[in-house]
Amino acid sequence: MASLRLSSYRPKHLAEPPGSSTDPGRRSLLRGGVLSAAALGVGASALAAPAAQAAGIHGQDVSGWQGEVDWAAQAAAGSRFAWVKATEGRTYRSPAFDHQYRGAGDAGLVRGGYHFARPDSGGPEEQVDFFLANGGGWSDDGRTLPGMVDFEGYEGLPADYGLGQQEMREWIATFSSRYREATTRRPVIYTNYYWWRDVVGDWTPKNSPLFLAAYQDAAPTRLPGRWWAWELWQYSDSGPFAGDSVRWYGGEDSFARFVGEKDYGAEGI
């Protein structure tokens, strides 16, 4: 099957090169975001995108590209939550997951794991089970985020991973159903407008929270599939927080429901 042509959106969450989680260089930090303002010798105000100035609940996502994160500094800068990369495909587990996840929790952030989906590398059930066995679960303790699954292109592979549109929809739906059966929660779906448009099309899995990547100053209004609203907006990969900076769409009450409710109803589907 021919590879689909996508926009210039840059894949964000691929597996890290060997050693990056224990000895990240400046290039790795810049690729995935900044460790902290102090780490690069600049002030937080210089890193903050206009979106970061908006009132609301802000957080971040990180992976092995960030290595050792100063979580106390993240909390002091205003981060309230963090997704930490746990797994990719059916065999890769981030070596940074344990210390990043534990560190975020110790600093008082609500935290959860995320999985980079590889539809070319094992079925959705197998990948859910691997994710759950390696940090992707959920509990109603008020401090654990539901698992997030990342759908986007992978460098060097066809954008559609060799699947037809209906096959991709079935893969996503099966992943979501399997995760819900195991945890009582539907996973958060991370994607960008262009990949979903070109690979998945005019379809969205039932009641699935949208985590939308869109690096722009104003809140995004162009949405993928059949979503009519986003829950989470990834607005920057260059600060103010380590990794990628994220904004929650609503206020304290809606965020508390999102974190704690088994039957949480997604805002935009």
Order of alpha helices (4+ residues) and beta strands (2+ residues): alpha-alpha-beta-alpha-beta-beta-alpha-beta-alpha-beta-alpha-beta-beta-beta-beta-alpha
